[in-house]
Amino acid sequence: MIRYALVFALAALPASALAQPADPMAEIIELIDARADQSADTARKLWEWAELGYQEEKSSGLLKQSLSANGFTITSGVADIPTAFMAEYGEGGPVIAILAEYDALPGINQDAVSIRSPIEGKGAAHACGHNLFGAGSVEAAIAVSKWLKKSGTPGRVRLYGTPAEEGGSGKVYMVRAGLFEDVDFALHWHAADRNSAAARTTLANRSAKFRFRGVSAHAAGAPEKARSALDGVESFNMMVNMMREHVPQQSRIHYVITEGGVAPNVVPDFAEVFYYVRHPAPDGVDEIWARVEDAARGAALGTGTTVDWEVIHGNNPLLVNEPLAKMMDSKLRQIGGITYTAEEQAFADGIYASFDKPNLKLGSQEEIQPYAVSLGYGSTDVGDVSYATPTVGLNTATWVPGTSAHSWQSSAASGMSIGFKGVQVAAKTLTLAAIELYTNPELRAEAKVEFDKARGPDYQYKSLLGDRDPPLDYRK
């Protein structure tokens, strides 16, 4: 009789009283899904504006506005950079940073369509997907703030608005200013052609603009009176190109001539070339760089010109933290990949047809790539952050599989729904990773032990760009 009485009593209860306890992780994912249109709108606006490094006034303003509307305290103009900012929510507990980028690339331009189609009058594009990076990181920070408030967990989430990643090293100045000294962990992500949280490091790098000065004269009427600054640049480039045979295999050197004269019959008295040098180790960059500087001096001596140079940026390599990387990999697998609609599949087919020997197959956007530790050949100023605090990131398939960064194909996808779906995957994964760090003291301890071991007992931070001020006009 007691058993039947219990059954009748339960039956009399309202349905809400019988419901299972809500899954807080499911709730936070639903929150991110509910904000998908807002996230896409942010990403699209940044894509349309395509503001260059240290000029991202509208882009940083939009991100700050969104965060402020959700209860974050905003600190603008940090590290003497007008478009850099910090936004914080919460109190006490661990401080978890989420990095956001939003600068575009010059010299490339593309509409959000699957054939080559530049937009007239537009000289830049989000060919590295930083419009997506900014939108996704802001959404993750907002979701984490909602979870902190609802769960009552002590902790602070801090969104770092980091300008000028593309050759401006915005984060390096923020690290140098001590803005990460109280941060326990940093999270980041990047647009890509695949879903992966593999532990992939990067190359250290340094760049500079080498400026040669000579004497102008009529190229036919008085050539003996002239000393060509362009000859200086070309001699310099020739010596560096010969040097490529005698540098370590994993090094990278590249350049563009930014100024070389305007008329063939006027010997140019000014010419400029912009160089990048990369190597897996900062010391390797220093060694190659010294040889590049010697080549510049030799070129000036041999052509009767003078030369000076301005270091523009420099990044340390990314320091891998495997406990954090394996955790991020598990969260990404929990979220899963990206499924195309019929319209998106048609777009992807068109993009894929433009590739020459793509290294991924269509359909792989639905998968998570295997976990591995590897060396990447790009560079990022996240590297300097990773030496300031334990740092971890991921990639999501915001682009059609096989797409290269810095291409018209990546820019096209960054401005449409395929890119926006990748933003959602990133925001969800970052949110789950942050929650894991707030609630898992064992993981926090393990990651910090790994961090201290990787840096070494005698580690001292060294910026590869020296003590220069932020080059706020380097894209002007």
N, C-alpha and C positions, 0 to 999 in steps of 0.2 A: 504494500500500500504506500509505503514511504516513497518507493521508486516512482510509482504513478503520480503521486502528488507533486514530485519534483518536475516530472515531465510537464504536467499541467501548468505549474508555476512558470516554467521557462517559456511555455507557449504563450502565456499571458503577457510576457515582457515585450516592449516595443522592439522592432527589428534593429534599431540602432544600438540597443543594449546587447544584442547578440553578435554584433559585427566584430570581426577580428580587429585587433589593434592596428592602426594605420602604420604602414611601412614608411619611416621618415625618408629613406632613400628614394622610394617611389614618388613621394610627395615632392621632393626637390627636383627630380627629373621632370615631373609634370609641370612644375613652375617654369623650368627652362623652356619646355615645349610651348607653354602658354605665351611666352615672350618671343617666340620665333619670328613673328612679323616685325616686331620692334627691332630685333637683332638684325634682320635682313635689311631693314630700312637704314639702320646705322651703317652697315657694311656698304650698301649701295651709295649712300651720300659720300662717304670717304672715297669710294671708287671714282665717283664723278668729279670730286674736287681734285684728287690726285696731287696733293701738295708735297713739294720737295722738302728735304731735310732742313730743319730749323725754320721752316716757313709754314708749319702745319697749324696755322692759327684757327681756322674753322674746324679742322679735324679734332684737335685737342679740346677746343671749346665744346664741341658736341659731346665728347666723351665725359668731360667734367660735368656738363649739364645733366646727363643721364645719371651719373653717380650721385650728384648732389640731390637730385630729386628722390633718390632712394636712401637718403639719410647719411651719406658719407660726408666727412669733413675734408675739404679740398685745400691743399697748399699748392699755389701756382708759382711758376718761375723758379723752380728749385735748381740748384747748381749753376746759377747765373744763365739759365737757358729759358727764354720766355715761353716756349711751347712744351717744356717739361713740367710735370706735376706729380703730386702724390695725393691719393684719396684713401681715407681710413675709416673703418667702421669697427666697433667693438671696444672691449677693454679687458686688461689682464691677459693671462694665458700666453700661449705661443703667438708670435707675430709671423704670419705667412704672407709673403709678397706674391703678387701675380703681375707679370710683366705684360705691357701692352705697347705695340708698335703701330705707327700710322703714317710713315713717310712713303712717298712714291719714288719711282725711278725716272730719271730724265732720258730723253733720246729714244723712247719707245712709246707706242700709242696703239690702241686697239679698241674697237667696239665689242660689246658682249655678244658676238656672233661667231659662228664656226668656220668662217672664211676670213682671210686677211682683209681687214677693213679698218684702216686708221680713221680717227675722228678729226676732221679738219680743224686746224687751229689749236689742237691740244698737243703739248710737247712733252707730256709725262703720263705715266700709267702705273697702276698697281700690279706690275708684272712679278712682284714677289709676294703678293697677297697680304700686305700689311694692313689693308682695309679690313680684311677678315680677322687678322691677328688682333687688331684693336677692338673690334666688335665682340669677338668671342671671349676675350679676357675680361671685358667689362661685364658681360653677362655672367661669367663664372663668379666674379667678385660680388655681384648683386645676389646671386643664388647663395653663396656662402654666407653673406650677411644675414639673409633671411633665416638660414639654418642656425646660425649663432644665436639670433634673437629667440627663435622658437624653442631651441633645445636648452637655452640658458647656459651654454658652454662658455667658459672663460676663453677669450682669444680675440685677436685682432686680425682682420684681413686688410691688406694694404695694396691698392692698385697703383703701380708705378707707370705713369705715362712717359714713355721713353722715345724721344724724337730721333731722327737722323741716324737710324741704324745703317742705312746704305752709305757707307763711306764717311759718316760723321761721328761715329762712336759716342752717341749721346749717353749711353749707360756708363761709359768709362768715366765721364765727368761726374756722374751721379755717385759712382763708387768712390772716386777720388775725394768727393765732398763729404764722405762718411755717411751717406744716406741709407746704407745697408748694415750699419754697425749693430743695430738692435734687431735685425731680421733673423728669425730662426731658420726659415726655409724659403726658397724662391721657386715658383712654378712658371713655366712658359710653354708656348707651343708655336707651331709654324705651319703655314699652308704648304701643301705638297701634293704629289700625285699618288700617295699611298697612305695607309693607316699604319703607324708604327710608333712604338715607344722604346725602340732599341737604344742601347747605350752607345751613342755615336758622338765622338769628339770632333773637334774642328781644327783648322790651321790657325796659328798665330799670324798676324799680318801687320804691316805698316804701309802707309802711303804718303806721298809728297808731291807737290808741284815744283818741278825744276824749271827755273826761269833764266833763259839765256839773253844777254844783251850785247848788241854789236853796234855797228855804224851803218847808217843808210847811205845809199848813193844810187845813181842811175845804173841799172844793171848792164847796159850796153855802153853808155857814154863815159862812165868813170868807175868801172868795176874795181880798179886797183885801190880806190879810196874807201871801199866798203869792207866791212867785216860782218858776215851773215850770221845772225842769231839762229836762223833755221839750219845753217850748216852745223852749228853747235849741237842742236837737238838731234839732227840726223847722225852725226858722228857718235854722240852719246848712245843713241838707240842701237847703232851697229855694234858698239863695244859690249853693251849689255846682251844683245842677241848672241854674240859669240860666247859670252859667259855662261849661257844656258847649258852648254855642253859640260860645264865643270862645276855644277852645283848638285846637291843631293837630289835623288830621284823624286822625292815627295815635295820638292819646292815648286812654287809657282811664281812667275813674274809676268806682269802684263802692263800695258800702257796705252794711252791715247794722246795724240798731239792736239792740244786744246787751242793753241794759237801758233800760226806759222807764216803770217804775212797775208796781204790782201791782193797784191798785184805782182805778176812775174817780173815786170821791169823795174820794180822797186826792191832793192835788197833789204830784207826786213831787219830792223834793229832790235826787234823783240820777238821771242818765240818761247812757247811753254809746252812742256810735256808732263803728264800726270801718271805717276808710277804706283803700282802695288807690288809688294813682295810678301810671299807667304811661305811658311815652314811649320812643321808640327810643333816645334819648340821655340819659345821666345829667343833663346840664345842663338838658334839657327837663323832667325830673322835678323838679329843684330849682326851676325857674321856676314851674311849676304849683303845686308844694307851698307856696311862699310865699304864693300867692293863697288857697289852701285855709286856711292858718293865719290869714290876715287875715279870711276869712269866719267862722271860728270866733270870733275876737275880737269881730267886729261882732255876731254872733248873741248872744253873752253880754252885750254892752253893751245891745243893744236889748231884751233880755228880763229885765234885772236879775239875771242869774246870773253865775257865774264859770266859767271853763273852763281846763283844762290837758290836755295830751296826752302820750302815751308812744309813741315810735316803736317798733314791734314788729319790723319786718324791712325789708330793702332789698337789692336785687340789681342788679348791673351787667348790661348786655346781653351775650349770648353773642358772643364774638369768633370769627368764622369763620376756619378755616385750610384753604384749598382744596387744597394738596398732600395733607394728611391726609384731607380729605373725599373726594377722588377715589380715594385708596387704599382707604378704608373702603367706598366704593361698589363697587369691584371685588371686595372680599372678600365682601360681601353677595351679589353676583351669583354668585359661586362657590358659595355655600351654597344659594341659592335660597329660594323661598317656602314656603308651608304648604299641605298637602293635608288636607282634612277626611275623616273617616270618615263612614259613613252616619248614625251617631248625632250626630256633630258638625254635619253638614249640616242635620239636622232642628232642632237647637238654633239654628243660624245663621238658618234660615228664620223661626223664631219671633221671634228678636230683630229681624231685618230688617223684619218686618211692623209693628213698633212705631215705625219711623222716619217722619218727615215730610220728604220730599224729600232722601233720602240722597245724598251727593256721591261715593260710590263704589259699584260694583256688586259683588254677590256673585260670588265667583270671583277677584276681584283679590288676594285673600290669597295666591294662587299666584304672583303677579307681583312684580317689583321696580319701584318707581316711577321715572320718569326723573330723572336728576341735574339739579339746578338750584340757583341761589343765590337765596334769597328771605328776606323778613321774616316772622317768626312773631309772633303777637300775645299769646302767653303770656309768662311770665317764669319764670326758674329761677335758683337760686343756683349752678348750674354756670357761670353767666356770670362770677362772680368767680374761679372756678378758671381759666377760659379766659384771664384777664388775668394769671394767675400763671405759667402754663406752656402750651405748645401743646396744644390740646384738640380732641378729635373724638368724634362719637357717631353713633348710628343709631337708627331705630325699627323695630320688627317688628310684624307683624299678630297681636298677642295678643288683639285684639278683633274682632268681626264688622265687615267693611267698612262704613263709614258711621257707626260709633259715635263719639259725642262723649265726651271725657274728663269726669270728674266727673258721671257719670250712672249710673243703676241698671243700664243695659245694660253699661257698662264694668266695673262691679263684678261682675256675673254672670259674664262671660267670664273675669275675672281669677281666679276660683275654680275653674275647670274646665279640661279638657284642651286647649281651644283656646288659652287663655292659656299653659299649660305648654309647648305646642309652640312658641309664640313665644319662650319662654325659651331653648329649645334653639337656635333660629336665632341669637339674640343671643349666647349663650355661644360658639358656634362662630365667629361673625364676629369677635367681640372677640378671641378667641384667635388667629385668623389675623392680625388686624391687629397684635397685640402682637408676634408672631413676625416679621412683616415689619419692624417698627421695630427689633427687636433685630439683624436680619441685613442691614439696608439702610442703610448710613451716608449714602448720597447722599440718600435720602428724609429722614433725620433732619436733615441740613444744610439742605435746601431748606425744610423745615417751619419750622425755627428762623429762617431769613431772613425768611420770610413773617410769622412771629410778631412779630419785631422791627419790621418795616415797618408792620404793622397797629397796633401800640401807639404807635409814633412815638418819636423820639429823646429827647424830654423827658418821657416817661410817668412818672407817679407814681400809685401805687395810692390810690384813695379809696373807702372803704366808704360806701354810701348809708344805713347804719344808725348811723353815727357810732361813738362809743366805748363804747356801752352794753354791759353784760354779756348773755350769752345769756338770753332770756326763758323760763326753764325752766318757768314756770307759765302760759304764754300760752294753753294749751288747757284749763286747769283752771277 
